[in-house]
């Protein structure tokens, strides 16, 4: 099956260009690996990660407050669950650093195997974890531990394929290929959300709270096993390995990266901050806020969000076309402005009736698709080739930590205490950071020229 996937071509003119480029590289003695092959590898790897990501995120809203924090009221229990949710993003840079050392000493295959094995173990551990009523405080401690292990594993699962894709894509098609790897996010949400919605609506509430919610975590474990073998087959392929070496995509120590490339890391992270700030405010926050306020049911919100994920998927495809026309940085800047406008309207939309709330979710997902579709590595081209492999990983880690890790926790806490205006401030700050980072990046490029 994997071989069939690898032999798949992009439709239309891109397929012919792909084949011509492949033939030219083969005739010159270079690895016969096309950007389409690399994009498939990125999608395979990221889809399993995003399914894990959203499985835990949705459970943090509709399951964990009752299972692990039954001693607290629903709002406080959800805040506790969001605090544990953020631990993975705090641990992620440590995972990147640790597994870069693993790759240096034992190779890329060992690194990826160990990282995905750790991710599967942590995910399965959550699935088997007893509730607070059975294990008491130890259940919360173990949940936090498994969540940290998930974050470390996500940092370690970086395979360099997005960087390889960026370096091997025709200049006039960079926006399109950058978008392909990001498709995994809405796909992962669609699968995770649909599975939770099915279980939530088909099972009795007591059964869902007792054992039904564990099933998606078992599925996540199985998907990780399949993704491990698929990704190993890709990254250990001789042509892929040779191309990674030719492009100098090797691990660099985090200390050296921070010492010599800290400016580029920060710029790369903040250039996409508007997208990361929006990420959880249209996926997890509406689900928690509307349900806790007794305005909508879990099934109603999840249904609209699944439609929103489909909208995000279409918007991502359009972002590839748009970025090819006006450039990736202009696309990110334009969408950051639109996110700022959306931020001003957010309290009115989310605080209104069902139609306004649906408009908030669907519009937010559309903007997320446009922005997140081009958020991968927009400013990491500033890194020299030898630093891009680690630089891209650390930039993504920082963007997740600053922009997304605490977004649902802060948004829910601030909105409960001060009103929905807090969402506007959060999104506006993200949009401002993106515009500032893009401006700084443009100035740096002009100075270098």
SULTADA-V27241 format. One record per residue. N is the residue number from 0. PSI is psi as a letter, one per 40 degrees, with the letter a starting at -180 (999 if undefined). OMEGA is omega in whole degrees, -180 to 180 (* if undefined). D_CENTER is the distance of its C-alpha to the mean C-alpha in Angstrom with 2 decimals. Layout:
n	psi	omega	d_center
N	PSI	OMEGA	D_CENTER
N	PSI	OMEGA	D_CENTER
This chain:
n	psi	omega	d_center
0	d	179	25.47
1	d	179	23.19
2	d	178	26.04
3	d	180	26.23
4	d	-178	22.61
5	d	-179	23.11
6	e	180	26.23
7	i	179	24.66
8	i	174	25.05
9	i	-175	23.59
10	i	170	26.16
11	a	-176	28.88
12	d	-179	29.62
13	d	180	26.40
14	d	180	27.59
15	d	178	30.93
16	d	178	29.47
17	d	-179	27.22
18	d	179	30.34
19	d	179	32.46
20	d	179	30.09
21	d	-179	29.91
22	d	179	33.72
23	d	179	34.25
24	d	-180	32.15
25	d	-180	33.99
26	d	180	37.34
27	e	179	36.62
28	e	179	35.81
29	i	178	32.08
30	h	-178	29.47
31	g	-180	29.20
32	h	-178	25.41
33	i	173	24.18
34	d	178	20.98
35	d	177	20.61
36	d	-179	20.78
37	d	179	18.10
38	d	177	15.76
39	d	178	16.52
40	d	179	15.66
41	d	-178	12.17
42	d	179	11.64
43	d	-177	13.35
44	d	-174	11.42
45	d	-178	7.82
46	d	179	9.22
47	d	-180	10.69
48	d	-179	7.83
49	d	175	6.02
50	d	174	9.68
51	d	-176	10.30
52	d	-176	7.67
53	d	174	9.30
54	d	179	12.60
55	d	-177	12.89
56	d	180	11.83
57	d	178	14.40
58	d	179	16.88
59	d	-179	16.74
60	d	-169	18.23
61	e	-176	20.65
62	d	-168	21.67
63	d	177	21.37
64	d	-180	23.59
65	d	-174	26.38
66	d	-174	25.96
67	e	-180	25.37
68	f	-178	26.64
69	e	-179	29.59
70	e	-178	31.79
71	i	174	29.98
72	i	-174	30.10
73	d	-180	27.16
74	d	-179	25.77
75	d	178	26.17
76	d	178	24.79
77	d	176	21.56
78	d	176	21.38
79	d	-180	21.98
80	d	178	19.22
81	d	177	16.72
82	d	177	18.20
83	d	178	17.56
84	d	-177	13.95
85	e	-175	13.51
86	d	-179	15.15
87	d	-178	12.26
88	d	174	10.87
89	d	-178	14.54
90	d	-173	15.06
91	d	178	12.24
92	d	177	14.41
93	d	176	17.32
94	d	177	15.76
95	d	-180	15.18
96	d	-178	18.80
97	d	-174	20.25
98	e	170	19.01
99	d	176	19.97
100	d	177	23.42
101	d	-180	23.24
102	d	179	22.62
103	d	-173	25.48
104	d	-172	27.88
105	e	174	27.03
106	i	-175	24.98
107	d	-179	21.64
108	d	178	22.41
109	d	179	23.25
110	d	-177	20.15
111	d	179	17.82
112	d	-178	20.19
113	d	-178	20.39
114	d	-179	16.67
115	d	173	16.02
116	d	177	19.34
117	d	179	18.38
118	d	179	15.17
119	d	179	17.43
120	d	180	20.13
121	d	180	18.22
122	d	178	16.87
123	d	178	20.46
124	d	177	21.85
125	d	-179	20.20
126	d	-178	21.59
127	e	-172	25.05
128	h	176	25.05
129	i	-179	28.16
130	i	180	28.10
131	d	180	29.46
132	d	-179	32.76
133	d	-171	33.25
134	e	178	31.92
135	a	-178	32.01
136	d	180	30.17
137	d	178	29.35
138	d	179	26.90
139	d	179	24.87
140	d	179	25.19
141	d	177	24.01
142	d	178	21.01
143	d	179	20.05
144	d	180	20.84
145	d	179	18.75
146	d	176	15.75
147	d	179	16.41
148	d	175	16.83
149	d	179	13.44
150	d	177	12.02
151	d	180	14.60
152	d	178	13.81
153	d	176	10.11
154	d	-178	11.70
155	e	-176	14.40
156	e	178	12.66
157	h	-176	12.17
158	e	177	14.63
159	e	-177	15.16
160	d	175	14.96
161	d	177	12.90
162	d	178	15.66
163	d	178	18.26
164	d	-180	17.25
165	d	-177	17.58
166	e	-175	20.95
167	e	-180	22.33
168	h	174	21.64
169	h	-173	24.66
170	d	-177	24.63
171	e	180	25.17
172	e	-176	22.25
173	d	179	19.46
174	d	-179	17.79
175	d	-177	17.91
176	d	176	16.60
177	d	-180	13.74
178	d	-174	12.68
179	d	-180	13.14
180	d	-178	10.29
181	e	179	7.84
182	d	-179	9.86
183	d	-177	8.09
184	d	178	5.87
185	d	177	9.38
186	d	178	11.06
187	d	179	9.38
188	d	-180	10.21
189	d	-178	13.58
190	d	-179	14.54
191	d	-179	13.69
192	d	180	15.18
193	d	180	18.13
194	d	178	18.93
195	d	180	19.07
196	d	179	21.05
197	d	-178	23.45
198	d	-177	24.12
199	d	-177	24.48
200	d	-176	26.98
201	d	-177	28.87
202	i	170	29.50
203	i	-178	31.77
204	d	-180	30.08
205	d	179	31.65
206	d	179	30.50
207	d	-180	26.89
208	d	-178	26.90
209	d	-174	28.81
210	e	-175	27.15
211	d	-178	25.31
212	e	-178	21.98
213	d	-175	22.01
214	d	178	21.96
215	d	178	18.20
216	d	174	17.73
217	d	177	20.40
218	d	178	18.72
219	d	178	15.47
220	d	180	17.86
221	d	179	19.57
222	d	179	16.54
223	d	180	15.68
224	d	179	19.30
225	d	-179	19.27
226	d	179	16.14
227	d	-178	17.89
228	d	179	20.99
229	d	-178	19.40
230	d	177	17.44
231	d	180	20.56
232	d	179	22.69
233	d	-172	20.74
234	d	178	20.40
235	e	176	23.88
236	i	-175	25.52
237	d	-180	28.24
238	d	178	27.30
239	d	-178	23.65
240	d	-179	24.88
241	d	-180	27.58
242	d	176	25.36
243	d	179	23.00
244	d	179	26.20
245	d	-180	27.69
246	e	178	24.78
247	f	-179	25.09
248	g	-178	21.51
249	i	-180	22.53
250	i	176	21.36
251	i	180	22.84
252	h	-178	23.55
253	d	-180	21.45
254	d	178	24.75
255	d	179	25.82
256	d	-179	22.57
257	d	-178	22.90
258	d	-173	26.61
259	d	-172	26.53
260	e	-174	23.20
261	d	-180	22.15
262	d	180	22.71
263	d	178	20.46
264	d	-179	17.64
265	d	179	18.03
266	d	179	18.48
267	d	-180	15.40
268	d	-174	13.25
269	e	179	15.27
270	d	-179	15.43
271	e	-173	12.02
272	d	179	12.49
273	d	179	13.59
274	d	-178	10.39
275	d	177	8.49
276	d	-180	11.73
277	d	-170	11.77
278	d	-176	8.42
279	e	-179	10.22
280	e	175	13.59
281	e	179	13.56
282	d	-175	11.96
283	d	-175	13.40
284	d	179	16.06
285	d	179	18.21
286	d	-179	18.36
287	d	-174	19.65
288	d	-175	21.87
289	d	179	23.57
290	d	-180	24.29
291	d	178	25.60
292	e	179	27.72
293	f	178	29.12
294	d	179	28.54
295	i	176	26.58
296	i	179	26.09
297	d	-178	22.93
298	d	179	23.61
299	d	-178	24.24
300	d	180	21.01
301	d	179	18.90
302	d	179	20.94
303	d	-179	20.30
304	d	175	16.54
305	d	174	16.65
306	d	177	18.69
307	d	178	16.23
308	d	176	13.44
309	d	176	16.18
310	d	179	16.90
311	d	178	13.38
312	d	178	13.74
313	d	180	17.11
314	d	177	16.12
315	d	178	13.63
316	d	179	16.61
317	d	180	18.82
318	d	177	16.74
319	d	177	17.47
320	d	-178	21.11
321	d	-179	21.25
322	d	176	19.84
323	d	-178	22.41
324	d	-173	25.06
325	e	-180	24.55
326	i	-176	22.19
327	d	-178	18.54
328	d	177	19.52
329	d	178	21.75
330	d	179	19.15
331	d	179	16.75
332	d	179	19.91
333	d	-179	21.14
334	d	177	18.06
335	d	176	18.02
336	d	179	21.62
337	d	177	20.88
338	d	176	18.32
339	d	177	21.23
340	d	178	23.57
341	d	179	21.32
342	d	-179	21.18
343	d	-179	24.97
344	e	-173	25.24
345	d	-180	22.72
346	d	180	25.38
347	d	-179	27.81
348	d	-176	25.50
349	d	180	24.04
350	e	-180	27.50
351	a	-180	29.30
352	a	-175	30.05
353	d	-179	28.10
354	d	179	28.11
355	d	180	26.77
356	d	176	24.02
357	d	178	22.99
358	d	176	23.12
359	d	-177	20.80
360	d	-176	18.13
361	d	178	18.70
362	d	179	19.03
363	d	178	15.93
364	d	178	13.87
365	d	178	15.86
366	d	177	15.18
367	d	178	11.41
368	d	180	11.82
369	d	-176	14.20
370	d	-177	12.40
371	d	178	8.78
372	d	-179	10.72
373	e	-175	12.41
374	e	-175	10.26
375	h	170	9.88
376	f	-178	13.00
377	d	-178	15.19
378	e	-179	17.25
379	e	173	16.87
380	e	177	19.81
381	d	180	21.90
382	i	168	21.66
383	i	-177	24.49
384	d	-177	23.62
385	d	-178	24.38
386	e	-171	21.86
387	d	-178	18.97
388	d	-180	17.59
389	d	-179	17.29
390	d	179	16.87
391	d	180	13.65
392	d	-178	12.21
393	d	177	13.79
394	d	178	12.83
395	d	178	9.06
396	d	-178	10.18
397	d	179	12.42
398	d	177	10.27
399	d	-176	8.03
400	d	-175	11.53
401	d	-172	13.52
402	d	-168	11.62
403	d	-170	9.60
404	d	-174	11.12
405	e	-176	14.43
406	d	-179	13.89
407	d	179	14.90
408	d	-179	17.60
409	d	-177	19.06
410	d	-179	18.97
411	d	-179	20.68
412	d	-179	23.14
413	d	-179	24.13
414	d	179	24.45
415	d	-175	26.67
416	d	-173	28.84
417	e	-178	29.06
418	i	-174	27.89
419	e	177	25.05
420	d	178	25.81
421	d	177	23.43
422	d	-180	20.48
423	d	-179	22.14
424	d	-179	22.49
425	d	-179	18.89
426	d	178	17.64
427	d	179	20.63
428	d	177	19.94
429	d	179	16.45
430	d	179	18.12
431	d	179	20.98
432	d	179	18.98
433	d	-179	17.34
434	d	179	20.85
435	d	-180	22.43
436	d	178	20.17
437	d	178	20.71
438	d	179	24.41
439	d	179	24.62
440	d	179	23.03
441	d	179	25.57
442	d	180	28.38
443	d	180	27.55
444	d	178	27.61
445	d	179	30.91
446	d	-180	32.38
447	d	180	31.50
448	999	*	33.13
